[in-house]
Amino acid sequence: VTMAGREVSRVPPQRRGVGMVFQDFALFPHLDVAANVAFGLVEHGWERRAREARVDEVLDLVGLVGMGTRRPDTLSGGQRQRVALARALAPRPALLLLDEPLSNLDRALRDALTGELRALLSGLDIQALHVTHDQREALALADTVALMRDGRIVQVAPPDALLAAPC
């Protein structure tokens, strides 16, 4: 596996510069929101003050200011997803992987968060790979869509080109 021309197969996962947002949020239930977001920063050895400042910064970025002391089980699905996103973004990864991050949410919330996620990602200097089975979500979020069939990529195109001439 290479990233930006660098072979990373033997690099420990926490050192690859990849943030991950899981379908089921994968938050630590025994940690509050701030500690969940700070997890990767602790692992990367950030000093306490820098860590606290970065946690505040990403909580603001995802619209969760003032929620750092709350536990994940007291949050709505959308709020939990925002915590998972903040945790993935906190260490400033070069690549953000999103594994069906909106699939556990109801349609109205999905549609709202799709727009917010698009705006957030377009404002950051980060590459993102978003995996979804939802065509509307893919077309709304992506600059480029890779269409897979039977585990193989069969077409890569911008959303409008894909819609105009699907293979």
C-alpha positions in Angstrom: 0.0 0.0 0.0 1.4 3.4 -1.0 0.3 6.8 0.1 1.7 9.9 -1.7 4.4 7.7 -3.2 5.4 6.3 0.2 5.1 2.6 0.9 3.2 2.3 4.2 2.4 -1.5 4.5 5.0 -1.9 7.2 4.3 1.4 9.0 2.2 0.9 12.2 -1.4 2.0 11.5 -1.2 4.9 14.0 1.8 6.4 12.1 0.3 6.3 8.6 -1.5 9.6 8.8 -4.9 8.2 8.2 -8.1 9.1 10.1 -11.0 6.7 10.2 -14.7 7.3 10.7 -16.6 4.0 11.2 -20.2 3.1 10.4 -21.0 2.4 14.0 -19.1 5.4 15.4 -16.7 3.2 17.5 -16.6 5.7 20.4 -15.2 4.7 23.7 -18.3 4.6 26.0 -16.2 5.1 29.2 -14.7 8.3 27.9 -16.4 11.7 27.6 -16.5 13.5 24.2 -13.3 15.4 24.8 -11.3 12.3 25.8 -12.7 10.4 22.7 -11.6 13.3 20.5 -8.2 13.5 22.2 -7.5 9.8 22.0 -5.3 10.0 18.8 -3.6 13.0 20.1 -2.5 11.2 23.2 -1.3 8.3 21.1 0.8 10.8 19.0 2.3 12.3 22.1 0.7 15.8 21.9 1.3 17.9 25.0 -1.7 18.6 27.2 -2.2 22.2 26.3 -1.9 21.6 22.6 -4.2 18.6 22.9 -6.8 20.6 24.7 -6.6 23.4 22.2 -7.0 21.0 19.3 -9.9 19.2 20.9 -11.7 22.6 21.3 -10.8 23.5 17.7 -12.3 20.3 16.2 -15.3 20.3 18.4 -16.0 23.8 17.2 -15.4 22.6 13.6 -18.1 19.9 13.9 -20.6 22.0 15.8 -20.1 20.4 19.3 -18.8 23.4 21.3 -19.4 22.9 25.0 -20.1 19.2 24.8 -16.7 17.9 25.8 -17.8 16.6 29.2 -20.8 14.6 27.9 -20.7 10.8 27.5 -21.4 9.2 24.1 -24.5 7.5 25.4 -26.1 10.9 26.2 -25.7 12.0 22.5 -28.0 11.7 19.5 -26.8 9.6 16.5 -25.8 12.7 14.6 -23.9 14.1 17.6 -22.0 10.7 18.0 -21.1 10.8 14.3 -19.7 14.3 14.8 -17.6 13.1 17.7 -16.3 10.3 15.6 -15.5 12.7 12.8 -13.8 15.1 15.2 -11.7 12.2 16.6 -10.6 11.3 13.2 -9.7 14.8 12.2 -7.9 15.8 15.5 -4.4 14.5 14.6 -4.6 16.2 11.2 -4.4 13.1 9.0 -3.3 13.3 5.4 -6.2 11.0 4.5 -9.6 10.5 6.0 -11.4 7.2 5.5 -15.2 7.3 6.0 -16.8 3.8 6.1 -20.5 4.4 5.6 -20.5 7.1 8.3 -24.1 8.1 7.7 -25.8 4.7 7.2 -26.9 4.4 10.9 -28.9 7.6 10.7 -32.4 8.3 9.6 -32.9 9.8 6.1 -33.6 13.4 7.2 -30.5 13.5 9.4 -28.5 11.8 6.7 -29.5 14.4 4.2 -28.7 17.2 6.6 -25.3 15.8 7.6 -24.4 15.0 4.0 -24.5 18.8 3.2 -22.6 19.6 6.4 -20.0 17.0 5.7 -19.5 18.2 2.1 -19.0 21.8 3.4 -16.6 20.7 6.1 -14.4 18.5 3.9 -14.2 21.1 1.1 -13.0 23.6 3.7 -10.1 21.3 4.9 -6.9 20.5 3.2 -7.4 16.8 3.4 -8.1 13.9 1.0 -11.1 11.9 1.9 -12.3 8.4 0.7 -16.0 7.9 1.5 -17.5 4.4 1.1 -21.3 4.2 0.8 -24.0 2.2 -0.8 -26.2 5.2 -1.0 -26.1 6.8 -4.5 -27.6 10.1 -3.4 -25.0 10.4 -0.7 -22.1 9.5 -3.0 -23.2 11.9 -5.7 -23.8 14.7 -3.2 -20.4 14.3 -1.4 -17.9 13.3 -4.1 -15.8 15.3 -6.4 -15.0 11.9 -8.1 -17.0 8.7 -7.8 -15.6 5.2 -8.2 -18.4 2.8 -9.0 -17.8 -0.8 -8.0 -19.5 -4.0 -9.2 -18.6 -7.4 -7.8 -15.6 -6.0 -5.9 -14.1 -4.3 -8.9 -14.0 -0.7 -9.9 -15.9 -0.4 -13.2 -16.1 3.4 -13.7 -14.4 6.5 -12.2 -15.9 9.9 -13.0 -17.2 13.1 -11.6 -20.8 12.8 -10.3 -22.4 14.6 -13.3 -20.4 12.6 -15.8 -21.3 9.4 -14.1 -25.0 10.3 -14.2 -24.8 11.4 -17.8 -23.0 8.3 -19.0 -23.1 5.4 -16.5 -21.3 2.2 -17.7 
